[in-house]
Amino acid sequence: MKLRSTLRDLGGRIRYTLKAGFTIFSIIYESLVAPAGHRFFYVVILNFLCRVMHLAAFVGSIKALQVAFQYVSSDGQKFTARSVVVQLGIPIEWVPVLLSLVVVGIFALPAFLKRWETNFMAVIARESHQRLGDHMMPLGADLFATSRVPVFLNYVAQLMSGVLFLVIALIIIALIRFDLFALILFCSIAIAIGVVLTTSRHVNALYELRPLRSGYVREAQIAYQEEHNEPNRRPVEEIPLLKGDSRRAFFDLSITNWMTAHRRIFNNGIFTGFAIGSVVWFVFGLENVDGSQLFMLLYLIIAIRYAINTARETGSMVTKLLEARTEMANFRLLVEAARAANVGDAAPTLR
């Protein structure tokens, strides 16, 4: 009975998360993504390329170290790609400098890609801010567009680029070994769902914290007001703390939320460990593996680790988008401004 109740509760949370996520993503898409057109597409592609270059930098550094060891141990006579270097007419003694510069370039390229990506996101944010000004939206929406729109743009871009990276990585893995693809697909889905469910519980706890804080502040203000016979409540900076149940309840839930948030990333690491352990177990079952395939397997393991980490990050981005539940009023005003800008309607009325 307890297992059935747990499964029913889990299913309900998954259904709620999917429904809320679809609603939130639809509103964010209509308010920010759709008006941006091709610019947001460029943002996603650049974010995806940053992921690819991070993976390439890690793999490339291992390969560069392998070439360096081969070069030193053979006095430059035997190393990977030596024939290519000779055919290009590059002096052998230049290899250390050129290879070092290539590694530096691979690590530096994501910084340039990220610069272009943030420039595109800044243009999208400016256009959204301009639409609000053109249609005289409330001040609250304007403040939201200034401080929070770039943040949510980044969340959506990371989510979509993460999904794209996962799809391409899984396709490549499937072309190499379909059974390994099935294993990684299962692990990635399990990790993403696990991250969403565990983090959404923390988000709900933060919502529960708000009324406790408001109640504690209100009680302290009223107590001070009655004690000093003052007609108006003073701000929290000017009144002493109030011992009692409200103070204790607020602190207990606050410290519990902090403990949960601090442990969450390490708890999620259990999912990653299970996935990597499954891959290691899978590799032990391979047959007829020669030395030339060892580095390919090493690169495959690295790619799988990046794919699993991306699945975890994708789940985290879904959770962050779910936090937009508290900002739906502002997002709807952004939608109204976008619609008015598209069809040339009159400015929406303040509500």
N, C-alpha and C positions, 0 to 999 in steps of 0.2 A: 504493500500500500504506500509506504514511504517512497519507494522508487518510482511508482506510478505518479505520485503527487509531484516529485521532483521533475520528472520528464514532462508532465503537463505544464508546470511552471516554466521550465526551460523553453518549451514550445511556444508558450504565450509570450515570453520575452523576445524570442526570435521573430514572431509575427509582428509584435509591436515595433521592434527595431526596424524591420523591413518596411512597414507601413509609414512610420515616422520618417525614415530615411528617404523614401520615395517622395513624400510630400515636401520635405525640406530641400532635397536636391532639385525638384521641379521648380520651386520658387527661386532658388539661387541661380538656376540655369536661366530662367526667364529674366531675372533682374540684372545679372552680371554677364553671363556667358553669351547668351543670344545677341544682345546688343553689340558685343565686342567683335562678332564675326570671325574673320580669319586670324585676328590678333591672338585670341585665346588658343587657337590651334597651334600657333607658333610657340606660345608659352608651354603647352603640353609637350611638344616635340623637343624643345630645348631642355626641359626638365628631364625628359626621357634620355636625351643624349648625355646629360650630366650623370645619370645613373650608369649608363653604358661606359662612360669614360672613367668613372670611379672603379668599375670592375676591370676595365682594361689597364688602369694604372696598377692595380694590385697584381694582376696576372703578369703584366709587362715587367714589373719590378722583379718578380720571381724569375722570369725568363732572362732578364738582364743579368741577374746574379749567376744564373747557370752559365751564360755565355762568358761572363768574367772569370769564373772558376776554370772553365775549359781553356780560355785564352791563356791564363797564367800558368796552368799546369802543363800546357803544351808549348809554351813560349811563342804563342801566336800561330802555331801551325795547324791546330785542330780546334774548331769551335763551330757552333751552329751558324749557318748562313755564311760561312767563309767563302763558298763558291760564288754567292751573290755579290759579296764585297769585291772579289777579284774581277768578276765580270763587269762591274760598274767602274773599275779602274781606280778604286779608292785605296790609298796606301794602308797596309795592315796596321801600321803604328797609329793611324788615326782612329781606329775602332774604339778604344776606350773613351776618347773625348766625344765622338759622335754618339755612341751608345748612351753615355751619361746625359748628353743634351736631349736625346730622344725621350729618356725617362723624365727629365725635368719638364719637357714640353707636354707629355701626356698628363702629368700631374697638374700643370698650369692651365691646360685647356678648359677644364670645368669652370674655372674662375671667369674666363671670358664668356662662356656659354651662360653662366648665371647672370652676368652683367646684362646680356641681351634679354634674357628672360625677365629680369626685374624691370628693365626699361619698358617692355611690352605691358607688363602688369601695371606699371605706373601710368601708362597711357590709358588703359582700361579704367583705372581708378579715377583719373582726372575727368574722363568722359562721364562717368557715373556722377561725380561731384558736380559737373557742369549741368547735367540734366536736372538735378535737384534745384540748382539755382535758377534755371530757366523757368521752372514751374512752381517756384515759391513754396517749397515743402517746409514742414516744421523744422525748428532748430534741432530737435532731438535726432531727426533723420540725417540732418546735415553733419552733426557731430559723429554719428554712427558711420556715415560714409567716409569721413576723414580718418577715423582711427581703426575701424574694423573691416571695411571692405577689402583692403589689401590682404589682411589676414585670411579671410575666407576665400579670396581668390587663390592664395597659396595652397590652402587646404584642398580645394577642388583640383588644382593643377597637379599636386602631388598624388592625389587619389587616382586621377585618370592616367598619369604617366606611370604610376605603380602598376595599375592593371595592364597597361600596354607592355611594360617590361615583363610582367609575369606571363602574359600570353605568349610573347615571343620566346622567352626562356623555356617555357614548357614545350613549345613547338620544336625548338632545337633539341631538347632532351628527348622528345618523342621520336625524332628522326634517328637518334643514336640508339636508344633502348626504350621500347614502348612500356615494358614492365617497370622500368625506373621512372618513366613519365607518370604512370598511374600512382606510384608511391609518392612522388613529390607533389602531384596534384592533390592527393588526399591530405598530405601534411600541410600544404599551403592553405587549403580550405579550412582545415581544423584550426590552424593558427589564427587566421583572419577572424573566424567566428569566435574563438576563445578570447582574443583581444577585445573585440567589440563588446562581448557580454560582460567581461570582467571590468572594462573601463566604463561601460554605461552604468553599471551598479555604483561606481564611484561618483559619476556625474549626478545620479539621482540623490546620492547622499549629500552632495553639495547643495542641491535644491532644498533638501530638508534642513540644511544648516541656516538658511536665510531667515525663516520665521523665528528660529531660536535666538539668533543675534538681534533681530528687531525687538523681540519680546524682552530680552535682557536689557537692552538700551532703554526701552520705554519704561520698564519698571524702575531702573536706576534714575531716570530723569524725573519720574513722578515722585519717587521717594525723596529726592533732593528738593523738589519743588514744594512738597508738603512740609518738609522739615524746616525750610527757610522761609516759608510763606511767600513764595514768589509767584507772580501771575503767569510768567512765561517759562517754558522749558529751556534750559541752557544746553549748548552743544556738549558732546561727549568729552571734549578736551577740558571742560571746566568743572566736571563733577567727579566725585570719587566713585570707586567701584562699589557694587552692592553685593554683599555676600548672600547666598541663598540658592534655592534650587535652580533658578533660571541661569545663574552664572555657572553652576556646576554642570548643567545639561549642555550648555553651549560649549564649554571647554571639553567635556567628554567626547562629544561628537566631532569637534574640531581635531582633537588629537588622534581619534580613530581614523578620520579621513586622511590625515597626514601620514599615519603609519601605512595605510592601505596604498596611498599613492607612491610612497617611497619604496614599497616592496613590489609594486606592480611590474616594473620593468624586469626585475629579477625573476618574478614568478612566470612572466611570459617567456623568459629564457629557458624554462623547462620544456616548453613546446619546441623551441629551436633545438635543444639538446636531443629530444626524442626524435626529431626529424633527421638530424645529422647522424645520430646513432643508427637509425634505420638504414640510411644510405651506406654507412660503414659496414653494417651487417650484410647489405646487398652486395657490396664489393667483394666481401669474403666468399660469396657464393659464385663469383665469376670463374670461368674456366678458360684455359689457354690464353692467359694474359702474359705477353712478353714484355721485355724492358722498354721497348719503344712506345708501349701504350701507357706506361706508368705516369708520364707527365700529362698525357691526355686525361687520364683519370683524375689527376690532381687538379687540373683546370676545371674539370667537370664538377668536382666537389666544391671548388671555390664558387663556380657559377651557381650551384645549387644553394650554397649558403647565402649568396646574395639574393637569390629568388625567395628563399624562406624569410630573410630579413625584410625584403620588400613586402611579402605577404603580411608580416607583423605590422609594418608601417602603414600598409593600406588599411588594415583594421583600425589602427589608431586614427587615421584621417577620417574614416567613417564616423568614429566616435566624436571627433572634434566637430564634424559637420552636424551631428545630432545636438551638439550644444547650442546650435542656432535656434533651438526651440524658443529661447527667451528673447530672440531678436526678430520674431516673425512679423511684428507690426512694422518695424523699420524696413524689412525686406519687401513687404507688400507695398510700401510707399515707393521703394525703388522700382518695383514692377509697374506701378502706376506712371511714374515718370518716364520709364522706358516705353510704355505703350503710347503715352501722349507724344513723346518725341517721334515715334514711328508713324503715327497716323495724323499728327498735327492737330490733335484735339485741344480743347481748352485746358488750362492748368487744373489739376485736381484740387478739390476744395480741402481745406484744413479740417481735421476731425479731432 
